[in-house]
Amino acid sequence: MPVPAHPRSQVKAASRPAADRAEIRLSWWAVTLPAVAFAALLLMIMSPGQAQAATADPALGRLIEHTLHLLAR
């Protein structure tokens, strides 16, 4: 008969659920946060008519263009 390496190993083995029955417990936030994020994204998709295109010259595009011009020299 094998001797357990640690005195708590017997307690852990006894408290484990049976192999045919798996129990999964989730915290309230593990269900709520994805549901809230899904609802927010769904609302954003449902009302795209409020979005407007930017009219100003993008500074980031000019910066990238200037950097590529400097690197090409």
VOLUM-844121 format. One record per residue: residue in three letters; chain; z, y, x of N, C-alpha, C, CB in turn. Coordinates in Angstrom, 3 decimals. Glycine has a CB too. Layout:
<nodes>
[ala,A,[Z,Y,X],[Z,Y,X],[Z,Y,X],[Z,Y,X]],
...
</nodes>
This chain:
<nodes>
[met,A,[0.000,-1.173,0.842],[0.000,0.000,0.000],[0.000,1.238,0.889],[1.215,-0.003,-0.959]],
[pro,A,[-0.968,2.178,0.692],[-1.040,3.351,1.550],[0.097,4.325,1.250],[-2.389,4.048,1.382]],
[val,A,[0.555,4.944,2.312],[1.626,5.933,2.194],[0.979,7.309,2.094],[2.620,5.857,3.413]],
[pro,A,[1.390,8.156,1.110],[0.785,9.481,0.986],[1.100,10.345,2.203],[1.274,10.172,-0.290]],
[ala,A,[0.127,11.127,2.616],[0.277,11.978,3.792],[1.167,13.177,3.503],[-1.084,12.448,4.279]],
[his,A,[1.223,13.585,2.275],[1.998,14.761,1.890],[2.785,14.418,0.639],[1.079,16.003,1.654]],
[pro,A,[4.033,14.860,0.539],[4.834,14.478,-0.630],[4.276,14.991,-1.954],[6.235,14.981,-0.463]],
[arg,A,[3.511,16.079,-1.949],[2.973,16.622,-3.194],[1.672,15.946,-3.616],[2.748,18.107,-3.051]],
[ser,A,[1.124,15.081,-2.788],[-0.144,14.443,-3.134],[-0.001,13.553,-4.367],[-0.662,13.622,-1.954]],
[gln,A,[1.163,12.960,-4.573],[1.371,12.137,-5.756],[1.445,13.010,-7.005],[2.649,11.299,-5.611]],
[val,A,[2.029,14.191,-6.913],[2.146,15.085,-8.063],[0.774,15.586,-8.462],[3.082,16.268,-7.751]],
[lys,A,[-0.062,15.937,-7.500],[-1.403,16.419,-7.802],[-2.235,15.337,-8.475],[-2.094,16.897,-6.531]],
[ala,A,[-2.120,14.119,-8.011],[-2.905,13.033,-8.585],[-2.483,12.758,-10.025],[-2.760,11.764,-7.740]],
[ala,A,[-1.205,12.905,-10.315],[-0.728,12.635,-11.667],[-1.100,13.753,-12.629],[0.776,12.439,-11.662]],
[ser,A,[-1.246,14.984,-12.132],[-1.529,16.110,-13.020],[-3.028,16.329,-13.249],[-0.916,17.368,-12.454]],
[arg,A,[-3.866,15.609,-12.566],[-5.312,15.759,-12.741],[-5.743,15.169,-14.084],[-6.078,15.076,-11.580]],
[pro,A,[-6.710,15.822,-14.751],[-7.192,15.239,-16.012],[-8.000,13.973,-15.747],[-8.048,16.260,-16.791]],
[ala,A,[-8.141,13.179,-16.756],[-8.900,11.936,-16.619],[-10.355,12.250,-16.302],[-8.799,11.084,-17.905]],
[ala,A,[-11.038,11.324,-15.663],[-12.418,11.548,-15.238],[-13.365,11.698,-16.427],[-12.882,10.405,-14.350]],
[asp,A,[-13.052,11.070,-17.549],[-13.944,11.172,-18.702],[-13.698,12.434,-19.521],[-13.784,9.957,-19.584]],
[arg,A,[-12.653,13.165,-19.228],[-12.334,14.385,-19.981],[-12.214,15.551,-19.012],[-11.018,14.215,-20.802]],
[ala,A,[-13.141,16.489,-19.104],[-13.118,17.659,-18.235],[-12.660,18.860,-19.054],[-14.519,17.917,-17.596]],
[glu,A,[-11.694,19.578,-18.534],[-11.176,20.755,-19.224],[-11.513,21.989,-18.407],[-9.644,20.645,-19.454]],
[ile,A,[-12.197,22.925,-19.044],[-12.579,24.164,-18.379],[-11.917,25.309,-19.119],[-14.132,24.340,-18.333]],
[arg,A,[-11.194,26.136,-18.381],[-10.525,27.283,-18.987],[-11.038,28.539,-18.310],[-8.971,27.173,-18.865]],
[leu,A,[-11.442,29.512,-19.115],[-11.933,30.782,-18.606],[-10.973,31.893,-18.983],[-13.339,31.079,-19.140]],
[ser,A,[-10.874,32.881,-18.130],[-10.081,34.066,-18.455],[-10.829,34.890,-19.485],[-9.782,34.911,-17.185]],
[trp,A,[-10.123,35.817,-20.131],[-10.760,36.649,-21.155],[-11.852,37.514,-20.557],[-9.725,37.529,-21.852]],
[trp,A,[-11.663,37.975,-19.314],[-12.651,38.862,-18.712],[-13.884,38.100,-18.248],[-12.038,39.612,-17.544]],
[ala,A,[-13.761,36.808,-18.023],[-14.909,36.016,-17.590],[-15.924,35.838,-18.720],[-14.447,34.650,-17.083]],
[val,A,[-15.490,36.033,-19.947],[-16.395,35.949,-21.094],[-16.781,37.348,-21.565],[-15.743,35.154,-22.247]],
[thr,A,[-15.816,38.274,-21.547],[-16.031,39.612,-22.100],[-16.970,40.454,-21.247],[-14.708,40.327,-22.250]],
[leu,A,[-16.786,40.457,-19.949],[-17.606,41.312,-19.090],[-19.096,40.967,-19.141],[-17.120,41.215,-17.666]],
[pro,A,[-19.502,39.710,-19.046],[-20.938,39.423,-19.198],[-21.470,39.773,-20.586],[-21.201,37.956,-18.917]],
[ala,A,[-20.645,39.606,-21.609],[-21.098,39.954,-22.959],[-21.306,41.461,-23.091],[-20.083,39.467,-24.010]],
[val,A,[-20.411,42.257,-22.523],[-20.556,43.721,-22.565],[-21.770,44.154,-21.753],[-19.278,44.417,-22.029]],
[ala,A,[-21.979,43.555,-20.587],[-23.141,43.904,-19.766],[-24.436,43.538,-20.488],[-23.074,43.191,-18.398]],
[phe,A,[-24.469,42.393,-21.139],[-25.654,41.988,-21.885],[-25.933,42.962,-23.021],[-25.485,40.569,-22.433]],
[ala,A,[-24.886,43.368,-23.733],[-25.065,44.315,-24.841],[-25.566,45.665,-24.332],[-23.743,44.499,-25.608]],
[ala,A,[-25.045,46.126,-23.204],[-25.497,47.407,-22.654],[-26.965,47.338,-22.245],[-24.633,47.810,-21.448]],
[leu,A,[-27.365,46.266,-21.587],[-28.768,46.120,-21.192],[-29.685,45.984,-22.407],[-28.936,44.906,-20.278]],
[leu,A,[-29.206,45.301,-23.430],[-29.991,45.164,-24.643],[-30.197,46.517,-25.320],[-29.316,44.191,-25.601]],
[leu,A,[-29.155,47.350,-25.337],[-29.286,48.694,-25.905],[-30.257,49.550,-25.101],[-27.923,49.378,-25.968]],
[met,A,[-30.264,49.383,-23.786],[-31.193,50.147,-22.951],[-32.633,49.717,-23.208],[-30.848,49.974,-21.463]],
[ile,A,[-32.850,48.454,-23.450],[-34.202,47.958,-23.723],[-34.672,48.390,-25.106],[-34.246,46.427,-23.607]],
[met,A,[-33.768,48.415,-26.058],[-34.133,48.718,-27.439],[-34.502,50.185,-27.643],[-32.996,48.350,-28.359]],
[ser,A,[-34.040,51.094,-26.789],[-34.334,52.516,-26.988],[-35.037,53.117,-25.768],[-33.041,53.290,-27.282]],
[pro,A,[-36.265,52.676,-25.435],[-36.956,53.229,-24.271],[-37.622,54.568,-24.570],[-37.993,52.246,-23.773]],
[gly,A,[-37.657,55.015,-25.831],[-38.325,56.258,-26.187],[-37.646,57.496,-25.632],[-38.412,56.369,-27.664]],
[gln,A,[-36.406,57.393,-25.220],[-35.681,58.534,-24.698],[-35.920,58.746,-23.206],[-34.212,58.363,-24.959]],
[ala,A,[-36.563,57.815,-22.543],[-36.815,57.934,-21.111],[-37.943,58.928,-20.858],[-37.159,56.560,-20.501]],
[gln,A,[-37.795,59.721,-19.803],[-38.817,60.700,-19.437],[-39.169,60.525,-17.966],[-38.329,62.152,-19.719]],
[ala,A,[-40.423,60.758,-17.659],[-40.878,60.641,-16.282],[-40.443,61.864,-15.479],[-42.408,60.475,-16.229]],
[ala,A,[-40.209,61.673,-14.210],[-39.829,62.777,-13.336],[-41.046,63.650,-13.063],[-39.225,62.251,-12.010]],
[thr,A,[-40.872,64.974,-13.106],[-41.993,65.891,-12.908],[-41.987,66.530,-11.526],[-41.970,66.969,-13.963]],
[ala,A,[-40.860,66.481,-10.830],[-40.778,67.114,-9.516],[-41.369,66.204,-8.440],[-39.319,67.461,-9.176]],
[asp,A,[-41.749,66.813,-7.304],[-42.266,66.051,-6.176],[-41.114,65.266,-5.557],[-42.942,66.986,-5.121]],
[pro,A,[-41.221,63.960,-5.434],[-40.098,63.173,-4.928],[-39.869,63.426,-3.437],[-40.341,61.681,-5.177]],
[ala,A,[-38.663,63.790,-3.095],[-38.320,64.065,-1.706],[-38.327,62.792,-0.870],[-36.955,64.737,-1.622]],
[leu,A,[-37.934,61.678,-1.467],[-37.904,60.425,-0.721],[-39.314,60.006,-0.301],[-37.249,59.319,-1.561]],
[gly,A,[-40.281,60.202,-1.169],[-41.667,59.872,-0.826],[-42.184,60.708,0.322],[-42.563,60.057,-2.028]],
[arg,A,[-41.846,61.989,0.312],[-42.271,62.865,1.415],[-41.595,62.459,2.711],[-41.954,64.337,1.097]],
[leu,A,[-40.313,62.065,2.648],[-39.583,61.648,3.844],[-40.203,60.387,4.439],[-38.097,61.408,3.514]],
[ile,A,[-40.531,59.426,3.588],[-41.156,58.184,4.078],[-42.523,58.476,4.677],[-41.288,57.148,2.937]],
[glu,A,[-43.293,59.332,4.018],[-44.608,59.683,4.532],[-44.497,60.373,5.886],[-45.346,60.580,3.540]],
[his,A,[-43.543,61.273,6.037],[-43.350,61.981,7.301],[-42.896,61.016,8.398],[-42.321,63.116,7.131]],
[thr,A,[-42.017,60.071,8.058],[-41.532,59.080,9.039],[-42.684,58.181,9.491],[-40.383,58.217,8.432]],
[leu,A,[-43.520,57.747,8.565],[-44.672,56.911,8.946],[-45.654,57.678,9.796],[-45.379,56.376,7.709]],
[his,A,[-45.810,58.964,9.507],[-46.708,59.800,10.305],[-46.184,59.940,11.727],[-46.875,61.189,9.661]],
[leu,A,[-44.863,60.099,11.876],[-44.272,60.201,13.216],[-44.364,58.890,13.983],[-42.818,60.631,13.117]],
[leu,A,[-44.208,57.775,13.287],[-44.284,56.479,13.948],[-45.703,56.115,14.344],[-43.718,55.411,13.053]],
[ala,A,[-46.703,56.655,13.660],[-48.095,56.343,13.950],[-48.580,57.041,15.218],[-48.972,56.734,12.774]],
[arg,A,[-47.886,58.054,15.653],[-48.319,58.779,16.858],[-48.165,57.982,18.096],[-47.566,60.042,17.009]],
</nodes>
